[in-house]
Amino acid sequence: MSGQESAREFTAQMSAREGRWRLYVVLLNTTAPWPECAFSGDTVPTFTDRTDALSVLGFEPVAGAEWTWTEDTDPDDPASPVVLIAAIRVRSRAGVGA
């Protein structure tokens, strides 16, 4: 290599907690804190909002990756509210350590 480390791939997820959406990059097998961005307001962040937040955190979507949405609930309480979780594959940008 020419002194540059190749970009590593990760999963970025977004979910709402206490009425606010937050986006975070899952860094497995490390003790490093997960990069995170909280959005203001209670509306779902737009595609551009999410891409901009990833950029600030030092990541970008992998070419061809799309956001996927899934529902999660408390398995012990079938009447619990549904939590929406969005996910996308991302990679670290050049010059950003992750």
N, C-alpha and C positions, 0 to 999 in steps of 0.2 A: 504494500500500500504506500501511498505517497504522503503519509503523515496524517491523513484524515481517516477517522473511524467511520465505518458505514453506519447508516441510520438503522436503529433498532425499532422493531415493531411492538406495539402494545395495544391494549384495549382501552378506549375512553368510554366512560359511562356518564349518563346524566339522569338524575332523579330529583324529585321534589321532597324536601323535608321541612316541616313546619311552615308550609306555604311558599317556600322559596326554592327555586330550581338551582341545582349546583352541578357542575361538570367536574369530573376528576379522571385522572389517568391512572389505571391500575398498574402498579409496579410490583410484580410478584418476585419472591425470592430475594428481597432486599429489606433493609431496615430503614431505608430512606422514606421520608414522608411523601405521600402521593400528591402530585401537583393538583391543585384545586382552584376553581373559580366559582364564586357565588353570583347569581344574577339578581338584580333588583326586580321587584314586582312579582306578581303571581301568574303571569301569562307564560306560556311555553316559549322559550327563546327561539328565535328564527334560525334558519340554517346559517345565515350570515353571522348572527350573534355567536353561535356555537363555533364556527370556523375562526372567528376573530379571537374568541377565548382560547381556543387550542393554540393559536399562533402566539398569544401572549405567554402561554405556558411552555412554549418551545416545541410544539408538535404540529403536525398537519395530517389530514386524512390520507391513507394509502390510496394510490391511484385506483379508481374503480370501486372503492369502498362506499357503502351506503349505510345510512342510519337504520338500525332495526329497533323495533319497539316490542317490549314484552310486558306482561302483567305479573305482579307478584302479590301474594297475600299471606296472611298469617295462617300456616297450615293447621294450627290448633283452633282457629276461629273462622269458620266458613263465612261468617257475616262481617268479617273485618274489611275495612276499606281497601280498594285495589290501589297498588302503587305502580305507576308506570316507570319503566326503566328503558332508556335508550342506550344503544351501544354502537360503536364504530371502531374499525381498526385504524390506528394512527401510527405514525413513525416520528422519531425524534428528528428535528431539523439539524442540518449541518451546523456544527459549532455549539450545539446545545448538549450538555451532558445529561444523560438520563440512563 
